Structures are given as C-alpha cells and as structure tokens.
C-alpha cells in the first residue's frame, strides 16, 4: 500500500483571512455599542442631555437598517477586496471626524455614515467568507466572522468604556480609528484579489470574484424577488416582530447602562466597564446555552428567555 493511499487527506480549515475579517467585525461591533459606556462624559462635553446623547446609538441603528441593504446593492458588481478596504478606510476616517467633532450634529452625521460603511463591510465580508472557505467549513467560517461581534461585547465595549473614562470620550473614537486603519492595511497586504475557495476540489462558483454588470442584473432581480416573497407568510412577520421587540427592550436599557449604574445604583464610574464585561459574558453564555436548548424545545426556549428578560428588566 502506497504512502499516498495510507496517509489521511488534509482536513479543510477555515482560511486565515476569515479571522482577520472577524477582527474588523470586532472593531465595528465595538464602535456600534461603545456609546453606551461614554454617554455621561460625551453629553457633558457637547452640552446635550443624556437622552440626546443616547440618540447617537439610534442614529447608528437607523444607518445600519438603511445602509446595509443599500450598500449591498450598490457594491454588488464591485471587487470585494477593494470594496472592503474602502469601507474600512471610510469607517476609520469617519471616526476621526467623530473624535474631532465640535458639535453634536456633526457627531450624529459621522455616526450615521459610519453605520453605512459598517453595513457595507458586513455584506461584502460575508460573501467573501463564503467564497474563500471550503464548503465543509463554511458554517464555522461564518460563525467565526460573527464571533467578532460577540468578542466586541465581551472585550471591546468594556475596553472602549475604560479608555473613555480614563482619557476622555474622544480617545475611544481615536482608538477605533487607529485599529480599523491598521486592519485596512492588513487586508490590503494579505487578502488576495477576490480569491477563489482555498480548496480547489470544492464545488462553487467558477469565479469567486464579483459578477459583471451584465451578470449582476438578473441575479439582483432574482434576489429581490426571493426577498420580497419571503415576507408574504405570517410566520416571518411574527418572528421579525418578536425579535424586534426583544432587541428593542434589551438595547433600550443597555444604551443607558452607564448613567443608570452611576446615578441610580450609585456605582463608581470606574466599575462600569466591569459591569459591561459581565453583560458581554452573560450574552455569550446565553447564545451557547440558548442554542442548545432551542434544539430541544425552541418554543419553550423563546418563552423562557423572554420571561427571564422581563423579570430582569423589571427588577
């Protein structure tokens, strides 16, 4: 028996590029939620109320709602590598603008536009990950990508809050701008131009690059028809409505954690990052445990989770 016959075939692995993209997602997620930890110094410096400062989180969310689908359509025919780099550079530049903003209005504009760049990167990064990862590990690759957001809640937001507490809220934006600029350089250096799947034996598109405008038109039409058709059933609206209410209740309270902890609970400001880190740990545990419970009883898991959330918020 030959050595080639006896040796085991190499197991497919998640491409290293995916972890770099996940690191960018970590920066994007940190930026999305870090306002919650720096509301008080930000509102005092810009001479606005805390509720007004909290609207910066709303502005980012609105930018994501509008920007993600819009940027997905606008970048459909563009090279993925170049698009990701442009989105990251734009994201970094907008955080420099935020750090230098002399007014609340300019800061709000920078947050909304940052969300557009964030949504555009998310869309292209997900497609790029699916294109370069072998079919056998595509699930793991996409999970690794989304994992960047989980780590942002665990580490990024508490770290951003600590930086803002120690060095001023503007330093938090400078930190995100610096790290994302570095990420843009790394992607430019390490990412192959619209690379094909790393395993040549895997089936998939003949060209993992972006489609031409001629190819994109029918693909876009098919995609839009499929997306619209999905909203015809009542179950999807029930699922979306439940998810929207759940997320709204969580982030309506999370957004004001800092003033609630310091002004209502009397907690020292230095301990706010630790509480935010505990929130991130709880969210991570909830995802892991909730996923396993959902496999056994999805309805019971949903009802139980919502009931537990209502009790915790009511307390």
Secondary structure, DSSP 8 states (H G I E B T S, - for coil): --HHHHS--------HHHHHHHHHHHHHHHHHHGGGGSHHHHHHHHT--HHHHHHHHHHHHHHHHHHHHHHHHHTTTS-HHHHHHHHHHHHHHHHHHHHH--SHHHHHHHHHHHHHHHHHHHHHHHHHHHHHS-GGGHHHHHHHHHHHHHHIIIIIHHHHHHHHHHH-HHHHHHHHHHHHHHHHHHHHHHS-TT---S-TTS---S--S---HHHHHHHHHHHHHHHHHHTTSHHHHHHHHHHHHHHHHHHHHHTTHHHIIIIIS---GGGHHHHHHHHHHHHHHHHHHHHHHHHH-HHHHHHHHHHHHHHHHH-
